[in-house]
Amino acid sequence: MKSAKTLLVLFLLIGLGACAGGRTRICSELAGPGWTRLAAPPTNADDLLALENLPGGPEVLWFTNGPDRAFACFYAQSLNNPSCGGTTGYEFERKDGRWGSRNLRSQVCPLENDT
């Protein structure tokens, strides 16, 4: 019985790792070339998200492309197609010392009839 529990825990950890990896991959693709994932949100994350009236939290992945550009990615997984969802990213840019929302990007799965 102990080995069955150990095996179950191992499968859960592998599954969670695959989900996290997919989340990072999709957000990286949405951000585009030149963006680097941040290990933690920027210090002004709440202020940036407030520009678009967005919630914060640990589920937001943050990227940077130099000191004056930030990208917040909200990963969403589809219930019908777990490999694709309605992921949305917001790009922020600092000009003349002020941050502003610059660009909205989204990745949505095609409908079955669109394939």
Backbone atoms as SQL, in Angstrom:
CREATE TABLE atoms (id INTEGER PRIMARY KEY, chain TEXT, resi INTEGER, resn TEXT, atom TEXT, x REAL, y REAL, z REAL);
INSERT INTO atoms VALUES
  (1, 'A', 1, 'MET', 'N', 0.819, -1.191, 0.000),
  (2, 'A', 1, 'MET', 'CA', 0.000, 0.000, 0.000),
  (3, 'A', 1, 'MET', 'C', 0.866, 1.260, 0.000),
  (4, 'A', 2, 'LYS', 'N', 1.975, 1.195, 0.714),
  (5, 'A', 2, 'LYS', 'CA', 2.866, 2.346, 0.781),
  (6, 'A', 2, 'LYS', 'C', 3.440, 2.674, -0.596),
  (7, 'A', 3, 'SER', 'N', 3.789, 1.660, -1.379),
  (8, 'A', 3, 'SER', 'CA', 4.342, 1.916, -2.710),
  (9, 'A', 3, 'SER', 'C', 3.280, 2.498, -3.648),
  (10, 'A', 4, 'ALA', 'N', 2.010, 2.143, -3.468),
  (11, 'A', 4, 'ALA', 'CA', 0.938, 2.710, -4.286),
  (12, 'A', 4, 'ALA', 'C', 0.786, 4.196, -3.991),
  (13, 'A', 5, 'LYS', 'N', 0.893, 4.590, -2.725),
  (14, 'A', 5, 'LYS', 'CA', 0.811, 6.007, -2.359),
  (15, 'A', 5, 'LYS', 'C', 2.006, 6.764, -2.919),
  (16, 'A', 6, 'THR', 'N', 3.169, 6.163, -2.836),
  (17, 'A', 6, 'THR', 'CA', 4.378, 6.800, -3.367),
  (18, 'A', 6, 'THR', 'C', 4.248, 6.994, -4.869),
  (19, 'A', 7, 'LEU', 'N', 3.727, 6.000, -5.550),
  (20, 'A', 7, 'LEU', 'CA', 3.544, 6.089, -6.998),
  (21, 'A', 7, 'LEU', 'C', 2.530, 7.173, -7.352),
  (22, 'A', 8, 'LEU', 'N', 1.456, 7.277, -6.585),
  (23, 'A', 8, 'LEU', 'CA', 0.444, 8.301, -6.816),
  (24, 'A', 8, 'LEU', 'C', 1.040, 9.699, -6.639),
  (25, 'A', 9, 'VAL', 'N', 1.818, 9.894, -5.592),
  (26, 'A', 9, 'VAL', 'CA', 2.463, 11.182, -5.350),
  (27, 'A', 9, 'VAL', 'C', 3.415, 11.514, -6.499),
  (28, 'A', 10, 'LEU', 'N', 4.151, 10.546, -6.972),
  (29, 'A', 10, 'LEU', 'CA', 5.078, 10.757, -8.079),
  (30, 'A', 10, 'LEU', 'C', 4.338, 11.194, -9.342),
  (31, 'A', 11, 'PHE', 'N', 3.228, 10.539, -9.662),
  (32, 'A', 11, 'PHE', 'CA', 2.436, 10.916, -10.832),
  (33, 'A', 11, 'PHE', 'C', 1.868, 12.326, -10.696),
  (34, 'A', 12, 'LEU', 'N', 1.424, 12.683, -9.493),
  (35, 'A', 12, 'LEU', 'CA', 0.904, 14.026, -9.269),
  (36, 'A', 12, 'LEU', 'C', 1.989, 15.086, -9.472),
  (37, 'A', 13, 'LEU', 'N', 3.182, 14.817, -8.967),
  (38, 'A', 13, 'LEU', 'CA', 4.280, 15.761, -9.123),
  (39, 'A', 13, 'LEU', 'C', 4.680, 15.915, -10.591),
  (40, 'A', 14, 'ILE', 'N', 4.709, 14.825, -11.317),
  (41, 'A', 14, 'ILE', 'CA', 5.033, 14.881, -12.746),
  (42, 'A', 14, 'ILE', 'C', 3.959, 15.671, -13.489),
  (43, 'A', 15, 'GLY', 'N', 2.705, 15.420, -13.161),
  (44, 'A', 15, 'GLY', 'CA', 1.604, 16.139, -13.806),
  (45, 'A', 15, 'GLY', 'C', 1.642, 17.624, -13.523),
  (46, 'A', 16, 'LEU', 'N', 1.920, 18.006, -12.288),
  (47, 'A', 16, 'LEU', 'CA', 2.007, 19.419, -11.938),
  (48, 'A', 16, 'LEU', 'C', 3.181, 20.078, -12.647),
  (49, 'A', 17, 'GLY', 'N', 4.274, 19.370, -12.750),
  (50, 'A', 17, 'GLY', 'CA', 5.439, 19.910, -13.461),
  (51, 'A', 17, 'GLY', 'C', 5.134, 20.132, -14.927),
  (52, 'A', 18, 'ALA', 'N', 4.406, 19.218, -15.532),
  (53, 'A', 18, 'ALA', 'CA', 4.051, 19.364, -16.945),
  (54, 'A', 18, 'ALA', 'C', 3.129, 20.559, -17.145),
  (55, 'A', 19, 'CYS', 'N', 2.188, 20.766, -16.214),
  (56, 'A', 19, 'CYS', 'CA', 1.291, 21.919, -16.316),
  (57, 'A', 19, 'CYS', 'C', 2.067, 23.219, -16.191),
  (58, 'A', 20, 'ALA', 'N', 2.967, 23.279, -15.219),
  (59, 'A', 20, 'ALA', 'CA', 3.769, 24.493, -15.023),
  (60, 'A', 20, 'ALA', 'C', 4.646, 24.751, -16.232),
  (61, 'A', 21, 'GLY', 'N', 5.223, 23.707, -16.799),
  (62, 'A', 21, 'GLY', 'CA', 6.063, 23.875, -17.982),
  (63, 'A', 21, 'GLY', 'C', 5.268, 24.359, -19.173),
  (64, 'A', 22, 'GLY', 'N', 4.062, 23.835, -19.364),
  (65, 'A', 22, 'GLY', 'CA', 3.198, 24.273, -20.453),
  (66, 'A', 22, 'GLY', 'C', 2.790, 25.720, -20.288),
  (67, 'A', 23, 'ARG', 'N', 2.508, 26.112, -19.080),
  (68, 'A', 23, 'ARG', 'CA', 2.129, 27.489, -18.753),
  (69, 'A', 23, 'ARG', 'C', 3.265, 28.449, -19.118),
  (70, 'A', 24, 'THR', 'N', 4.481, 28.101, -18.716),
  (71, 'A', 24, 'THR', 'CA', 5.637, 28.944, -19.017),
  (72, 'A', 24, 'THR', 'C', 5.893, 28.996, -20.524),
  (73, 'A', 25, 'ARG', 'N', 5.783, 27.865, -21.198),
  (74, 'A', 25, 'ARG', 'CA', 6.022, 27.812, -22.639),
  (75, 'A', 25, 'ARG', 'C', 5.023, 28.687, -23.395),
  (76, 'A', 26, 'ILE', 'N', 3.757, 28.554, -23.073),
  (77, 'A', 26, 'ILE', 'CA', 2.728, 29.324, -23.772),
  (78, 'A', 26, 'ILE', 'C', 2.890, 30.813, -23.505),
  (79, 'A', 27, 'CYS', 'N', 3.176, 31.184, -22.256),
  (80, 'A', 27, 'CYS', 'CA', 3.374, 32.597, -21.939),
  (81, 'A', 27, 'CYS', 'C', 4.633, 33.141, -22.609),
  (82, 'A', 28, 'SER', 'N', 5.686, 32.332, -22.688),
  (83, 'A', 28, 'SER', 'CA', 6.912, 32.761, -23.378),
  (84, 'A', 28, 'SER', 'C', 6.643, 32.997, -24.852),
  (85, 'A', 29, 'GLU', 'N', 5.879, 32.108, -25.472),
  (86, 'A', 29, 'GLU', 'CA', 5.525, 32.271, -26.880),
  (87, 'A', 29, 'GLU', 'C', 4.673, 33.524, -27.083),
  (88, 'A', 30, 'LEU', 'N', 3.759, 33.776, -26.156),
  (89, 'A', 30, 'LEU', 'CA', 2.892, 34.944, -26.254),
  (90, 'A', 30, 'LEU', 'C', 3.695, 36.231, -26.080),
  (91, 'A', 31, 'ALA', 'N', 4.654, 36.232, -25.172),
  (92, 'A', 31, 'ALA', 'CA', 5.498, 37.417, -24.962),
  (93, 'A', 31, 'ALA', 'C', 6.343, 37.684, -26.205),
  (94, 'A', 32, 'GLY', 'N', 6.913, 36.639, -26.774),
  (95, 'A', 32, 'GLY', 'CA', 7.694, 36.781, -27.995),
  (96, 'A', 32, 'GLY', 'C', 9.190, 36.815, -27.733),
  (97, 'A', 33, 'PRO', 'N', 9.959, 36.941, -28.802),
  (98, 'A', 33, 'PRO', 'CA', 11.419, 36.940, -28.683),
  (99, 'A', 33, 'PRO', 'C', 11.919, 38.133, -27.864),
  (100, 'A', 34, 'GLY', 'N', 12.984, 37.898, -27.136),
  (101, 'A', 34, 'GLY', 'CA', 13.619, 38.961, -26.374),
  (102, 'A', 34, 'GLY', 'C', 13.118, 39.122, -24.953),
  (103, 'A', 35, 'TRP', 'N', 12.073, 38.395, -24.587),
  (104, 'A', 35, 'TRP', 'CA', 11.514, 38.493, -23.244),
  (105, 'A', 35, 'TRP', 'C', 12.082, 37.382, -22.366),
  (106, 'A', 36, 'THR', 'N', 12.379, 37.716, -21.114),
  (107, 'A', 36, 'THR', 'CA', 12.940, 36.778, -20.149),
  (108, 'A', 36, 'THR', 'C', 12.001, 36.663, -18.964),
  (109, 'A', 37, 'ARG', 'N', 11.734, 35.442, -18.555),
  (110, 'A', 37, 'ARG', 'CA', 10.842, 35.209, -17.418),
  (111, 'A', 37, 'ARG', 'C', 11.518, 35.656, -16.133),
  (112, 'A', 38, 'LEU', 'N', 10.765, 36.359, -15.305),
  (113, 'A', 38, 'LEU', 'CA', 11.240, 36.793, -13.996),
  (114, 'A', 38, 'LEU', 'C', 10.906, 35.733, -12.956),
  (115, 'A', 39, 'ALA', 'N', 11.785, 35.546, -11.998),
  (116, 'A', 39, 'ALA', 'CA', 11.546, 34.578, -10.923),
  (117, 'A', 39, 'ALA', 'C', 10.495, 35.085, -9.939),
  (118, 'A', 40, 'ALA', 'N', 10.331, 36.393, -9.850),
  (119, 'A', 40, 'ALA', 'CA', 9.353, 37.005, -8.948),
  (120, 'A', 40, 'ALA', 'C', 8.758, 38.225, -9.655),
  (121, 'A', 41, 'PRO', 'N', 7.574, 38.647, -9.249),
  (122, 'A', 41, 'PRO', 'CA', 6.980, 39.830, -9.877),
  (123, 'A', 41, 'PRO', 'C', 7.869, 41.061, -9.651),
  (124, 'A', 42, 'PRO', 'N', 7.806, 42.023, -10.567),
  (125, 'A', 42, 'PRO', 'CA', 8.563, 43.252, -10.330),
  (126, 'A', 42, 'PRO', 'C', 8.006, 43.978, -9.110),
  (127, 'A', 43, 'THR', 'N', 8.798, 44.850, -8.535),
  (128, 'A', 43, 'THR', 'CA', 8.362, 45.543, -7.313),
  (129, 'A', 43, 'THR', 'C', 7.122, 46.398, -7.548),
  (130, 'A', 44, 'ASN', 'N', 6.917, 46.853, -8.765),
  (131, 'A', 44, 'ASN', 'CA', 5.749, 47.686, -9.079),
  (132, 'A', 44, 'ASN', 'C', 4.627, 46.892, -9.761),
  (133, 'A', 45, 'ALA', 'N', 4.595, 45.591, -9.558),
  (134, 'A', 45, 'ALA', 'CA', 3.607, 44.732, -10.234),
  (135, 'A', 45, 'ALA', 'C', 2.177, 45.186, -9.971),
  (136, 'A', 46, 'ASP', 'N', 1.844, 45.493, -8.734),
  (137, 'A', 46, 'ASP', 'CA', 0.469, 45.910, -8.417),
  (138, 'A', 46, 'ASP', 'C', 0.099, 47.200, -9.153),
  (139, 'A', 47, 'ASP', 'N', 1.041, 48.135, -9.233),
  (140, 'A', 47, 'ASP', 'CA', 0.787, 49.396, -9.941),
  (141, 'A', 47, 'ASP', 'C', 0.582, 49.157, -11.435),
  (142, 'A', 48, 'LEU', 'N', 1.391, 48.268, -12.009),
  (143, 'A', 48, 'LEU', 'CA', 1.242, 47.965, -13.437),
  (144, 'A', 48, 'LEU', 'C', -0.104, 47.312, -13.706),
  (145, 'A', 49, 'LEU', 'N', -0.465, 46.333, -12.912),
  (146, 'A', 49, 'LEU', 'CA', -1.736, 45.645, -13.112),
  (147, 'A', 49, 'LEU', 'C', -2.916, 46.598, -12.922),
  (148, 'A', 50, 'ALA', 'N', -2.781, 47.570, -12.025),
  (149, 'A', 50, 'ALA', 'CA', -3.853, 48.542, -11.787),
  (150, 'A', 50, 'ALA', 'C', -4.120, 49.394, -13.027),
  (151, 'A', 51, 'LEU', 'N', -3.123, 49.570, -13.884),
  (152, 'A', 51, 'LEU', 'CA', -3.330, 50.329, -15.125),
  (153, 'A', 51, 'LEU', 'C', -4.396, 49.696, -16.005),
  (154, 'A', 52, 'GLU', 'N', -4.566, 48.395, -15.887),
  (155, 'A', 52, 'GLU', 'CA', -5.565, 47.656, -16.676),
  (156, 'A', 52, 'GLU', 'C', -6.666, 47.061, -15.795),
  (157, 'A', 53, 'ASN', 'N', -6.702, 47.481, -14.526),
  (158, 'A', 53, 'ASN', 'CA', -7.685, 46.950, -13.554),
  (159, 'A', 53, 'ASN', 'C', -7.625, 45.432, -13.461),
  (160, 'A', 54, 'LEU', 'N', -6.408, 44.911, -13.381),
  (161, 'A', 54, 'LEU', 'CA', -6.199, 43.470, -13.340),
  (162, 'A', 54, 'LEU', 'C', -5.857, 43.006, -11.928),
  (163, 'A', 55, 'PRO', 'N', -6.261, 41.795, -11.582),
  (164, 'A', 55, 'PRO', 'CA', -5.880, 41.237, -10.280),
  (165, 'A', 55, 'PRO', 'C', -4.438, 40.740, -10.316),
  (166, 'A', 56, 'GLY', 'N', -3.814, 40.705, -9.178),
  (167, 'A', 56, 'GLY', 'CA', -2.472, 40.137, -9.071),
  (168, 'A', 56, 'GLY', 'C', -2.567, 38.715, -8.571),
  (169, 'A', 57, 'GLY', 'N', -1.481, 38.210, -8.100),
  (170, 'A', 57, 'GLY', 'CA', -1.474, 36.879, -7.524),
  (171, 'A', 57, 'GLY', 'C', -0.366, 36.029, -8.078),
  (172, 'A', 58, 'PRO', 'N', -0.168, 34.878, -7.460),
  (173, 'A', 58, 'PRO', 'CA', 0.941, 34.006, -7.862),
  (174, 'A', 58, 'PRO', 'C', 0.741, 33.355, -9.229),
  (175, 'A', 59, 'GLU', 'N', -0.470, 33.364, -9.766),
  (176, 'A', 59, 'GLU', 'CA', -0.707, 32.729, -11.065),
  (177, 'A', 59, 'GLU', 'C', -0.237, 33.599, -12.236),
  (178, 'A', 60, 'VAL', 'N', 0.072, 34.874, -11.997),
  (179, 'A', 60, 'VAL', 'CA', 0.559, 35.765, -13.055),
  (180, 'A', 60, 'VAL', 'C', 2.042, 35.489, -13.286),
  (181, 'A', 61, 'LEU', 'N', 2.405, 35.223, -14.531),
  (182, 'A', 61, 'LEU', 'CA', 3.812, 35.065, -14.881),
  (183, 'A', 61, 'LEU', 'C', 4.322, 36.393, -15.425),
  (184, 'A', 62, 'TRP', 'N', 5.502, 36.799, -14.952),
  (185, 'A', 62, 'TRP', 'CA', 6.079, 38.079, -15.344),
  (186, 'A', 62, 'TRP', 'C', 7.322, 37.874, -16.199),
  (187, 'A', 63, 'PHE', 'N', 7.477, 38.753, -17.193),
  (188, 'A', 63, 'PHE', 'CA', 8.621, 38.732, -18.093),
  (189, 'A', 63, 'PHE', 'C', 9.170, 40.155, -18.197),
  (190, 'A', 64, 'THR', 'N', 10.419, 40.251, -18.610),
  (191, 'A', 64, 'THR', 'CA', 11.042, 41.559, -18.821),
  (192, 'A', 64, 'THR', 'C', 11.796, 41.562, -20.145),
  (193, 'A', 65, 'ASN', 'N', 11.883, 42.751, -20.714),
  (194, 'A', 65, 'ASN', 'CA', 12.664, 42.964, -21.928),
  (195, 'A', 65, 'ASN', 'C', 13.382, 44.292, -21.734),
  (196, 'A', 66, 'GLY', 'N', 14.334, 44.301, -20.816),
  (197, 'A', 66, 'GLY', 'CA', 15.036, 45.527, -20.446),
  (198, 'A', 66, 'GLY', 'C', 14.359, 46.198, -19.266),
  (199, 'A', 67, 'PRO', 'N', 14.963, 47.265, -18.745),
  (200, 'A', 67, 'PRO', 'CA', 14.446, 47.902, -17.533),
  (201, 'A', 67, 'PRO', 'C', 13.147, 48.676, -17.732),
  (202, 'A', 68, 'ASP', 'N', 12.784, 48.959, -18.969),
  (203, 'A', 68, 'ASP', 'CA', 11.605, 49.785, -19.228),
  (204, 'A', 68, 'ASP', 'C', 10.438, 49.044, -19.870),
  (205, 'A', 69, 'ARG', 'N', 10.495, 47.713, -19.874),
  (206, 'A', 69, 'ARG', 'CA', 9.397, 46.923, -20.445),
  (207, 'A', 69, 'ARG', 'C', 9.099, 45.737, -19.549),
  (208, 'A', 70, 'ALA', 'N', 7.819, 45.510, -19.301),
  (209, 'A', 70, 'ALA', 'CA', 7.374, 44.379, -18.489),
  (210, 'A', 70, 'ALA', 'C', 6.174, 43.740, -19.183),
  (211, 'A', 71, 'PHE', 'N', 5.989, 42.463, -18.932),
  (212, 'A', 71, 'PHE', 'CA', 4.903, 41.706, -19.559),
  (213, 'A', 71, 'PHE', 'C', 4.285, 40.795, -18.500),
  (214, 'A', 72, 'ALA', 'N', 2.979, 40.913, -18.310),
  (215, 'A', 72, 'ALA', 'CA', 2.247, 40.077, -17.364),
  (216, 'A', 72, 'ALA', 'C', 1.394, 39.094, -18.147),
  (217, 'A', 73, 'CYS', 'N', 1.524, 37.817, -17.840),
  (218, 'A', 73, 'CYS', 'CA', 0.803, 36.778, -18.571),
  (219, 'A', 73, 'CYS', 'C', -0.171, 36.064, -17.652),
  (220, 'A', 74, 'PHE', 'N', -1.422, 36.006, -18.086),
  (221, 'A', 74, 'PHE', 'CA', -2.480, 35.295, -17.372),
  (222, 'A', 74, 'PHE', 'C', -2.806, 34.041, -18.178),
  (223, 'A', 75, 'TYR', 'N', -2.307, 32.921, -17.715),
  (224, 'A', 75, 'TYR', 'CA', -2.489, 31.642, -18.417),
  (225, 'A', 75, 'TYR', 'C', -3.865, 31.077, -18.105),
  (226, 'A', 76, 'ALA', 'N', -4.580, 30.666, -19.132),
  (227, 'A', 76, 'ALA', 'CA', -5.880, 30.024, -18.961),
  (228, 'A', 76, 'ALA', 'C', -5.899, 28.752, -19.787),
  (229, 'A', 77, 'GLN', 'N', -6.311, 27.687, -19.163),
  (230, 'A', 77, 'GLN', 'CA', -6.354, 26.391, -19.832),
  (231, 'A', 77, 'GLN', 'C', -7.794, 26.044, -20.169),
  (232, 'A', 78, 'SER', 'N', -8.022, 25.629, -21.378),
  (233, 'A', 78, 'SER', 'CA', -9.355, 25.254, -21.840),
  (234, 'A', 78, 'SER', 'C', -9.787, 23.935, -21.205),
  (235, 'A', 79, 'LEU', 'N', -11.058, 23.838, -20.875),
  (236, 'A', 79, 'LEU', 'CA', -11.585, 22.580, -20.349),
  (237, 'A', 79, 'LEU', 'C', -11.715, 21.544, -21.459),
  (238, 'A', 80, 'ASN', 'N', -12.011, 21.998, -22.685),
  (239, 'A', 80, 'ASN', 'CA', -12.195, 21.080, -23.806),
  (240, 'A', 80, 'ASN', 'C', -10.886, 20.664, -24.452),
  (241, 'A', 81, 'ASN', 'N', -9.902, 21.566, -24.433),
  (242, 'A', 81, 'ASN', 'CA', -8.611, 21.290, -25.055),
  (243, 'A', 81, 'ASN', 'C', -7.523, 21.732, -24.086),
  (244, 'A', 82, 'PRO', 'N', -7.089, 20.860, -23.181),
  (245, 'A', 82, 'PRO', 'CA', -6.152, 21.258, -22.129),
  (246, 'A', 82, 'PRO', 'C', -4.826, 21.812, -22.628),
  (247, 'A', 83, 'SER', 'N', -4.481, 21.602, -23.878),
  (248, 'A', 83, 'SER', 'CA', -3.207, 22.119, -24.372),
  (249, 'A', 83, 'SER', 'C', -3.321, 23.569, -24.829),
  (250, 'A', 84, 'CYS', 'N', -4.517, 24.138, -24.785),
  (251, 'A', 84, 'CYS', 'CA', -4.704, 25.492, -25.284),
  (252, 'A', 84, 'CYS', 'C', -5.868, 26.152, -24.549),
  (253, 'A', 85, 'GLY', 'N', -5.736, 27.417, -24.276),
  (254, 'A', 85, 'GLY', 'CA', -6.803, 28.132, -23.578),
  (255, 'A', 85, 'GLY', 'C', -6.928, 29.546, -24.087),
  (256, 'A', 86, 'GLY', 'N', -7.320, 30.423, -23.222),
  (257, 'A', 86, 'GLY', 'CA', -7.479, 31.832, -23.566),
  (258, 'A', 86, 'GLY', 'C', -6.458, 32.673, -22.838),
  (259, 'A', 87, 'THR', 'N', -5.195, 32.382, -23.017),
  (260, 'A', 87, 'THR', 'CA', -4.119, 33.085, -22.328),
  (261, 'A', 87, 'THR', 'C', -4.023, 34.521, -22.832),
  (262, 'A', 88, 'THR', 'N', -3.857, 35.450, -21.888),
  (263, 'A', 88, 'THR', 'CA', -3.784, 36.868, -22.216),
  (264, 'A', 88, 'THR', 'C', -2.537, 37.468, -21.598),
  (265, 'A', 89, 'GLY', 'N', -1.883, 38.342, -22.344),
  (266, 'A', 89, 'GLY', 'CA', -0.695, 39.023, -21.842),
  (267, 'A', 89, 'GLY', 'C', -0.813, 40.525, -22.027),
  (268, 'A', 90, 'TYR', 'N', -0.294, 41.257, -21.061),
  (269, 'A', 90, 'TYR', 'CA', -0.326, 42.710, -21.087),
  (270, 'A', 90, 'TYR', 'C', 1.108, 43.223, -21.060),
  (271, 'A', 91, 'GLU', 'N', 1.445, 44.056, -22.025),
  (272, 'A', 91, 'GLU', 'CA', 2.777, 44.638, -22.077),
  (273, 'A', 91, 'GLU', 'C', 2.726, 46.056, -21.511),
  (274, 'A', 92, 'PHE', 'N', 3.699, 46.358, -20.679),
  (275, 'A', 92, 'PHE', 'CA', 3.813, 47.672, -20.073),
  (276, 'A', 92, 'PHE', 'C', 5.160, 48.269, -20.457),
  (277, 'A', 93, 'GLU', 'N', 5.173, 49.589, -20.629),
  (278, 'A', 93, 'GLU', 'CA', 6.414, 50.254, -21.019),
  (279, 'A', 93, 'GLU', 'C', 6.550, 51.563, -20.240),
  (280, 'A', 94, 'ARG', 'N', 7.796, 51.862, -19.860),
  (281, 'A', 94, 'ARG', 'CA', 8.075, 53.117, -19.164),
  (282, 'A', 94, 'ARG', 'C', 8.668, 54.110, -20.168),
  (283, 'A', 95, 'LYS', 'N', 8.020, 55.273, -20.268),
  (284, 'A', 95, 'LYS', 'CA', 8.506, 56.360, -21.122),
  (285, 'A', 95, 'LYS', 'C', 8.498, 57.635, -20.294),
  (286, 'A', 96, 'ASP', 'N', 9.587, 58.360, -20.380),
  (287, 'A', 96, 'ASP', 'CA', 9.717, 59.607, -19.636),
  (288, 'A', 96, 'ASP', 'C', 9.434, 59.408, -18.147),
  (289, 'A', 97, 'GLY', 'N', 9.853, 58.256, -17.615),
  (290, 'A', 97, 'GLY', 'CA', 9.706, 57.975, -16.191),
  (291, 'A', 97, 'GLY', 'C', 8.331, 57.504, -15.760),
  (292, 'A', 98, 'ARG', 'N', 7.395, 57.358, -16.692),
  (293, 'A', 98, 'ARG', 'CA', 6.033, 56.927, -16.335),
  (294, 'A', 98, 'ARG', 'C', 5.701, 55.622, -17.041),
  (295, 'A', 99, 'TRP', 'N', 5.086, 54.711, -16.310),
  (296, 'A', 99, 'TRP', 'CA', 4.673, 53.434, -16.872),
  (297, 'A', 99, 'TRP', 'C', 3.296, 53.574, -17.509),
  (298, 'A', 100, 'GLY', 'N', 3.115, 52.880, -18.602),
  (299, 'A', 100, 'GLY', 'CA', 1.824, 52.838, -19.264),
  (300, 'A', 100, 'GLY', 'C', 1.596, 51.477, -19.888),
  (301, 'A', 101, 'SER', 'N', 0.334, 51.168, -20.124),
  (302, 'A', 101, 'SER', 'CA', -0.022, 49.920, -20.796),
  (303, 'A', 101, 'SER', 'C', 0.187, 50.131, -22.280),
  (304, 'A', 102, 'ARG', 'N', 0.900, 49.215, -22.905),
  (305, 'A', 102, 'ARG', 'CA', 1.302, 49.416, -24.294),
  (306, 'A', 102, 'ARG', 'C', 0.572, 48.498, -25.269),
  (307, 'A', 103, 'ASN', 'N', 0.371, 47.240, -24.885),
  (308, 'A', 103, 'ASN', 'CA', -0.074, 46.253, -25.853),
  (309, 'A', 103, 'ASN', 'C', -0.798, 45.124, -25.135),
  (310, 'A', 104, 'LEU', 'N', -1.812, 44.594, -25.780),
  (311, 'A', 104, 'LEU', 'CA', -2.534, 43.423, -25.276),
  (312, 'A', 104, 'LEU', 'C', -2.348, 42.311, -26.291),
  (313, 'A', 105, 'ARG', 'N', -1.983, 41.131, -25.802),
  (314, 'A', 105, 'ARG', 'CA', -1.839, 39.967, -26.680),
  (315, 'A', 105, 'ARG', 'C', -2.671, 38.825, -26.104),
  (316, 'A', 106, 'SER', 'N', -3.245, 38.029, -26.972),
  (317, 'A', 106, 'SER', 'CA', -3.983, 36.873, -26.485),
  (318, 'A', 106, 'SER', 'C', -3.796, 35.694, -27.429),
  (319, 'A', 107, 'GLN', 'N', -3.927, 34.528, -26.859),
  (320, 'A', 107, 'GLN', 'CA', -3.808, 33.277, -27.602),
  (321, 'A', 107, 'GLN', 'C', -5.060, 32.474, -27.289),
  (322, 'A', 108, 'VAL', 'N', -5.846, 32.232, -28.301),
  (323, 'A', 108, 'VAL', 'CA', -7.095, 31.495, -28.132),
  (324, 'A', 108, 'VAL', 'C', -7.093, 30.322, -29.092),
  (325, 'A', 109, 'CYS', 'N', -7.574, 29.199, -28.622),
  (326, 'A', 109, 'CYS', 'CA', -7.649, 28.012, -29.484),
  (327, 'A', 109, 'CYS', 'C', -8.656, 28.228, -30.603),
  (328, 'A', 110, 'PRO', 'N', -8.376, 27.729, -31.780),
  (329, 'A', 110, 'PRO', 'CA', -9.367, 27.801, -32.852),
  (330, 'A', 110, 'PRO', 'C', -10.551, 26.894, -32.552),
  (331, 'A', 111, 'LEU', 'N', -11.710, 27.280, -33.041),
  (332, 'A', 111, 'LEU', 'CA', -12.876, 26.413, -32.917),
  (333, 'A', 111, 'LEU', 'C', -12.668, 25.180, -33.780),
  (334, 'A', 112, 'GLU', 'N', -13.340, 24.102, -33.458),
  (335, 'A', 112, 'GLU', 'CA', -13.151, 22.852, -34.206),
  (336, 'A', 112, 'GLU', 'C', -13.437, 23.043, -35.687),
  (337, 'A', 113, 'ASN', 'N', -14.384, 23.922, -36.037),
  (338, 'A', 113, 'ASN', 'CA', -14.723, 24.154, -37.440),
  (339, 'A', 113, 'ASN', 'C', -13.662, 24.972, -38.170),
  (340, 'A', 114, 'ASP', 'N', -12.776, 25.653, -37.402),
  (341, 'A', 114, 'ASP', 'CA', -11.749, 26.501, -38.004),
  (342, 'A', 114, 'ASP', 'C', -10.505, 25.715, -38.383),
  (343, 'A', 115, 'THR', 'N', -10.375, 24.472, -38.000),
  (344, 'A', 115, 'THR', 'CA', -9.142, 23.724, -38.242),
  (345, 'A', 115, 'THR', 'C', -9.108, 23.160, -39.644);
